[in-house]
Amino acid sequence: MVATLYNKGRGISEDGNWFEDSFFIENLSKDKALFYAKKFGQLAFVHCSKNQKAELVFTKKAYL
């Protein structure tokens, strides 16, 4: 079994009036990340594989 490493994070708006706590989880597949994001009611998450650009992945189809 591979241990999952994580770090706490925080996104903050430019004006400092809004923030959102988060986790950076290493060695988590995109499929597993999608599973947990849906399970915990997230609208989206950022996923990145080694030597690749980060990707914003939505858990539901976005309606404009």
N, C-alpha and C positions, 0 to 999 in steps of 0.2 A: 504494500500500500504506500502511495506517495503522500507525504505530508503536504497540506495546503498552507502556504504562507500568505499572510495578509497584513496590510497596513491601513490605519485609519486615515481618512482624507476629509477635506471640507472644501466645497465650492462656494465662493463668495462673489456676489455681484460687484460690479465696478464701483458703485456708490456705497457699498457696505451695508445696505439696508436689508439684504437677503442672504441667507446661507443655507446650505444643505450638507449634512454630514454624509460620509460615504465610506466605502471600503475599496482598497485596491487588492485584488486577490490574484495571486500568481498561480500559474499552472492549472488554470480552469478552462476547459474547452468552451467554445462558443455555445454549443448545445446545452451544456450543463449550466452555463451562465444564464442562458435564456430560460431554462427551467426554473432556476431560483428567482430570477427577476419577475417572472409571471407569478410564482408562488407568493412573493412578498409585495405584489401590487406595484411594481415599478413600471413606468411608462417606457423607459429606455435604459440602456447601459452602454458603456464604451468597452469595446473589445479590441485587443491587439495581440497578434502573434509575434514571436521573435523576428526582428528585422523587417517588420511590416508596419504600414501606417495604421494608426488607430481608426476604428470604425464606430460610428454611433449606430446602435442596433435598437430599433423600436420593437416593443413587445406586442403592439397592436398596430393595425393599419391607421395611419394618421389621416384625419379628415380636416380639410381646410375650410 
